[in-house]
Amino acid sequence: MVNTMDTQTRRLLDAYPAVYLACHRQHVRDDERGNVVTAHRASILDHLDAAQPTTLSKLAEHMGVGRSTMSITVARLVRDGYITRKRSQNDARSVGLTLTRAGARVKEQNTVLDPDLLKQMFRLIPANELETALRGMERLAKGARILLQRRKRAHDK
């Protein structure tokens, strides 16, 4: 069978994993408490907000896992003080998940990629090439945000 993947797609699929593997965090740390938060739990915190509640069902669907699996992880994050559960005023059956101050702090302080490792990588690239690469990543991110908005609108219909 002939490979029908276009060259641009192949180039990005070949390049991105190298950056991710070289610079991603294995674990994130809650600097105030000293607790280690796994990358998986940190990614859940990344999908929550301190003010706007999200239901367990929506979170599980978005993360691509079952409700029971998400429930176990959320229970641990609640126990550790990173998430709160609150019943909806409009529907007593619905429980909203929001970040606590500690959860918001971990979300803010930690990113998928380690800034120190990124800086090390940046030092290996000539300044003019780095600027071009960063502009390209910013443009890809802009396209990604547009795609996410379109997918959300299509899902909400």
URFENVEN-V684127 format. One line per field, one symbol per residue. ss: DSSP state (h for helix, s for strand, l for the rest). burial: I if it has 9 or more other ideal C-beta (glycine too) atoms within 8 Angstrom, else O. A space follows every 50 residues. Layout:
ss->???
burial->???
This chain:
ss->llllllhhhhhhhhhhhhhhhhhsllssssllllsssshhhhhhhhllll lllsshhhhhhhhlllhhhhhhhhhhhhhlllssssslllllllsssssl hhhhhhhhhlllslhhhhhhhhhlllhhhhhhhhhhhhhhhhhhhhhhhh hhhhhhl
burial->OOOOOOOOOIOIIOOOOOIIOOIIIOOIIIOOOOOOIOIOIIIIIOIIOI OOIIIIOOIIOOIOOOOOIIIOIIOIIIOOOIIOIOOIOOOOOIIIIIII OIIIIIIOOIOOIIOOIIOOIOOOIOOOOIOOIOOOOOOIOOOOOOOOOO OOOOOOO
